[in-house]
Amino acid sequence: DSSNKFLSQEEYYSILSKSKYIINFIRSPNNKIHFTCRSLQAIALGCIVLEPKHSYLGKDLLVKNLDYLEYSSINSLLEVINLNEEKNLINVIHLRKKLKNLYVENNIWKNCFNN
């Protein structure tokens, strides 16, 4: 039974809601960048998102170093986290309100697919 290999939605959201940071890897095995909802789900649940360069989040959607943190390599992840811990770059409460506005008032999917 393959269902035992995956978390249920409830378990997934519970883990995300208890996490401070998530690292999003968006490259597929064919080396193309894919848009996934994981980052947006994590933001909605109060996580700080670490996105690789060339993420869809930066395409007229969210602002780097204000709404999410960008890393350039696996080695740079710790530097980015430390920088945020020192300077508190990401305001999670403000970001959750901004995300809600993107969904409710600005039709987020229109912004994603028109770019």
N, C-alpha and C positions, 0 to 999 in steps of 0.2 A: 504494500500500500504506500504510494508515493506521498500521500497527504501528511505522513509522519515526518517528512523531511523538511517541511516548511512551517513557519510560525503561522498561527491564526491571525486574522486582522486584529483581534483584541490584544493578543500578545505583542504583536508588532507595534501597535500604537502605545501600549503600556511601556515598552522599552524606550521608544522614542521620547515619550513625555518625561522620562526620568533621565534623559541624556542631556548634557550641556552642549556637546559638539557632535556633529556627524560629518564624516568625510564622504563626499560623493565622488565616485569614480564613474565617469560617463562614457568612456571609450568601450566600444564593443570589440570582440575578437577580430573584426575586419578593420579596426582602427578608425572607424567613423564615430563622430560625436552624436549621441542620442539625447533627446529631451525626455526626462522622466519626471514624474510627479514627486519623487522621493524628497527632493529638496524643499518643495513647497509644502509637503506634508510635515516635514521636520520643522520648518519655520512656524507653521500653524500650531505645532505642539510646543513651541518655545525653545527650539534648538538653535544653536549657531551653526550655520552651514559653511563647510569648507569645500569650495568648488575649484576644479582645475581651470587653468586658462582656457579661453575660447568656449566658455559655458554659455548656454542659452539664457541663463539668468541675466547676463550683462547686455542682452539685446533689447534695449528699451523696456526692460521689465523691472529689474532691480539694480542697485548701484553698488559696485565693488567697494569694499571697506566701509560701507555704511549699512548695507543690508545683508551682505554675505562676505566671506573672506576668500581670497583667491590664493591658491598655491601653484607653484610652477613645477615642483617635483616632490617626490615622496620625502626627500631630505628637508624641504622647506616647510613642511607641515608644522613641525615643532616651533620653528621661528614665528610662523603666523599665529599660532596659538599663544605663544608667549607675548607677542606684540599686543594681541587683544586683551590678555590678562592685565598687562601694564597700563594700557591706554583706554580700555573699555570702549572699543570702536563700535561694537554692535549693541544697540539698545533693543532688546527682544520685545519689550512691550510696544514700542513705537513700530517696530517691524511687523508685528502681528496685526496692528491696525492698518498699516499700509497694505499688507497682503489682503486683508478683508476688503479694503477699498478696491484693490485690483480685481478681485472676484466679483464684487457686488456692483460697483459703479462703472468700472472700465472694461468689463468683459475681458478677462485675462487671456482667454483662448484666441480672441481676435488679435491681440498684441503678439502672441506667440507665433501664430501661423501666417501673419502678414509680413514677417521679417525674414 
